[in-house]
Amino acid sequence: MRINGKDFASALLLLALAGLGLWLNTDHTLGSARRMGPGYMPMLTFGLEFLLGLAVLGISLFSGPDPLERWTKIDFVGLFLGVAVGLVAYPVLVSVAPALGNNWYALGIAMMIGFGVMAISPGWRKMALILAGMTVFGVLLDRGGLFLAIAAMVVIAALADPEHRPLGVLGSVVFLIVVCWWVFIYELDIRVNIWPTF
């Protein structure tokens, strides 16, 4: 057996997150494919993530050797500071929650701040910027609208690749906006703001 350390660690992370998501989703009603409840799509998403984790785990056992890189001091400091700043920012933001609307916005903004601090470390930069982009999408979707949320997510996540081309990022934004509008708004008739409502 030639274990690929990077794939093995990725598989464990996928399995852990999928298991946590499936466990947290047990409080929601699943419904059926015809009449989906609030827990149906998360259950499908986390189920697929769990299967993906199993597939990556199987591949990792035979695709090595590719050991994990050693963490540098800046990687440890970046991770610690990002988590610490995010944990400190959350209660501060909750104290001004009436201005934000609810605690979910405070949590999302605290996560964005934490990921921003983590992005200082070169070892965490790519993952932190991608996660920050996804968090920005969640924070902006309700009040900023679908189009602004997609644009902000793609632009922030694109910063993870130092060789990105602005025209390619613009093309991705336009493509995702058109596809998401067509699938979710036009075809599925999901009621979500597409324009900002600040």
N, C-alpha and C positions, 0 to 999 in steps of 0.2 A: 504494500500500500504506500502510495506517495501522496501525503496529505498536503493540500494547498492551504496554508495558514490563513491567507486573506479570504478565500472563499469560505473556509470553515467558520471564521469569525463572523462573516457576513450572514451565513446561514443561521448561526445561533442568534444573532440580532434579529433577523426576520422572524424566526420562530418565537422568540421571546415577545416581540411587539405584537405578533398575530395572536399569541395566547392571551396577552394582556387585553388586547382589543376585544377578543371574543368573550372574555370573562366580564369586562365592563359592559358589554352589549347585552348581557343576560337580563338586565332590567327592562329592556325595550321589547315591545310586542313585535313579533316577526311578521305575522300575516302570511300571505301567499304571493305567488308570482302575479296573480291577477289583481289582488288587493294588498299591496305592500304596506306593511306597517313601518314605523320609524326605525326598527332594528333590522329590516330586511337587507338593505344595501350595505350597511356596515358588516353584517354577517357574511355576505358574499365577498366583500372586499377583503376582510380579514381571513376568510377561508381560502381565497386565492393566494393571499400573502403566505399563509401557512404551507400551502402546496408548493409555492415557489421556494420557500425556505427548505422544504424537504428535498426538492430537486437540486438546489445549490449545495445542500449538505452531501447528497449522493455524489455529485460531480467533484466536490472538494476532496473526497477520499482517494481519487485516482488522477487528479490533474496537477499534482505538485511536482517537485517541491517549489513553493513560493512563500517563504516565511514572511510574517508580519514585520514591518519596519520598526526599529526601536524608536520610542518616543524621546524627544529632546526635552530640555527643561522648559523651553517656550511652549511646547505642546501641553505639558502638565499645567503650567501657569495659565495658559489660554483657556483650557478646559475648566480649571478651578475658578478663575475669574468670571468666565461666562456664566457658570452655574450660580456662583455667589451673587453676581450683579442681577441676574434674573430673579433669584429668590428674594433679594432685597427690594427690587423694583415692584414686585407684585403687591405686597401690602401697602406700599406707598401709593400705587395706582388705585388700589381698592378704596383707599381713604378718599379719593376724589371720584369714586364710582358714580355718584349722581350725574356728574358731567359726562361720563363715558357711557352711561346707560345701564350696564350690568357688569358683573365680574368677569364674563367671558372676554370682553374687550380688554380689561385690565390684564388678564392672563396672556392674551395674544400679544399685547404691546410689551409686556415683561419678557416674553419669550423672544420677541424680535430684538429687544435690547441685549439679552443674553447671547443670542446668536451673533449679533454685531460685535460684541466683545470677543467671542470665540474666533471670529473671522480674522482677528489680528494675528493669530498663530498660523503660520504657513501649513502646518499639518492638518488643521481643522478648517481652513478657509473654504475649501470647496463644499464640504458637507454643511458647514454653518450657513453659507450663502444660499444654498439650495433650500435648506430648512427655513431660513428667514423668508425666502420667496414664498414658500407654501404658507407660512404663518401670516404674511402680509395679505395673501389671498383670502384667508379666513377672516381676518380683521376687516378688510375692505368690502367684502361681498355684500353685506347687508346695506350699509349706508353709502358706500362708494359705487355700488353697482357692479354687475358682472364684467363689463368691458374694462373698467378701471382696475378691477381686481386681477383680471387676466394679464393686462399690460404690466402692472407693477410686479406681479409674480415672475413673469418671463424676464423682465429687465434685471431684477435683482438676482435671479438664478443664473442669468447669463454672465454676471460678473464673476462667477466661479471659474469660468474658462477665460484665461488671459488672452487667448487668441480669437475670441468671438469677433464677428463682423457686425457692425451696426445694421447693415442692410439685412443680414440673416436674422437678427433679433427682431427687426421690424416685420419681416415676413412671417416669422413664427407668431408674433402677436396678432397680426391680421388673420392668419390661418386659424389660430385657436379661437379667436373671437367669432369668426364666421361659423366654424364647426360647432362651437358650444351654443351659439344662438340657434342654429338650425336644429341641433339635436334636442337641447333642453327647453328652449323657449317655443320654437315653432312646432316640432314634432310631439314632444312630451307634454307641452303646455304647463311647464313648471313655473309657478309664480315667484319670480325673483326679479328684483330691480336690475335693469340693465344700465341705467344712468345714475349718477350720484344724486343722493337725496339728503345732503348735509343740512 
